[in-house]
Every structure is written in structure tokens, then in C-alpha cells.
């Protein structure tokens, strides 16, 4: 069997820099398919696919939140925990400029700007997870502890 070529995304470089073991999980990307598509294509539970969302506070402060693919973020609960009035999704162009990644391929690893990262605490209970590897159609399978080791996130409970 031929050795799989590892794409040179900033996220992959970041994982290698930290000597993290990961499994590449490429899939056929569908525009606006989201985690339902990647879960179907990879034949895994959508709950273990972790989406990287770029949001911003009412003061325009951007942040990243990592959430289960099958869940939504309660922005009301998140705003309360961050002690801000409101949190909304970042416009796609701004998210791309901040992270250096294309929407649909945003990874929390190797982001262009160092954004605060919030992690849905129940993600840490997973045995393994799949998260974006820095481009559309590419996830990496890792252990949840990697998120804590590299990203040093603030744990929150905001899944609905």
C-alpha cells in the first residue's frame, strides 16, 4: 500500500511541531454540507466531528469555539459566561482573514492570529475526534487531550 502524502497545511505543520500523532481523514467536500457530510463520508458519528466556529462579541472581539458537529452553540449562554452582551458569527471574510483558512476548512491549529479558544467541555469525554486539518475536505483524527495541550482553551458548557 502506498504511503499517504500529508498535505502541508498550517494546521498539519502545527500538529507536527508539537509531535502529535494524528490520522488524516480526507473526504469529498460538499459546499454547505457541514459536519453531516463529513460524518456520512467518513462513516462516523456526527457528534465526534468537531466544528471550528469563529464568533465575535458585541465589541468586535473575535474568538473560536469548538463544538460537536451535531450540536449548536447557545450564544446566549456563551455571552453570559464571557460577560458580554452579545455574541454573533463572524462574517466569512473576517473569519478567513483572522485565521488564514477558507470557510469550510477553518482549523483551530495554526491560525494566522492568536484568537482565544473556547471548548465545549463534553468534547473531552470523547475517545477520539475528527477536526479540520486546514482545508476543505480534510479532517484529522486526534485524541481530545491534544486540544488542551496545543490550544489551552477555556472550557465552557454551551451545547444545545
URDADA-V535698 format. One record per run of one state. SS is the DSSP state (2 for helix, 1 for strand, 0 for the rest). FROM is the first residue (numbers start at 1). TO is the last residue. If there is no record, write none. Layout:
# URDADA-V535698
{{SS:FROM:TO} {SS:FROM:TO}}
This chain:
# URDADA-V535698
{{0:1:9} {2:10:17} {0:18:22} {1:23:26} {0:27:33} {2:34:42} {0:43:45} {2:46:48} {1:49:57} {0:58:61} {1:62:68} {0:69:72} {1:73:73} {0:74:74} {2:75:82} {0:83:86} {1:87:89} {0:90:91} {2:92:99} {0:100:115} {1:116:120} {2:121:125} {0:126:128} {1:129:135} {0:136:137} {1:138:142} {0:143:144} {2:145:151} {0:152:153} {1:154:156} {0:157:158} {1:159:159} {0:160:160}}
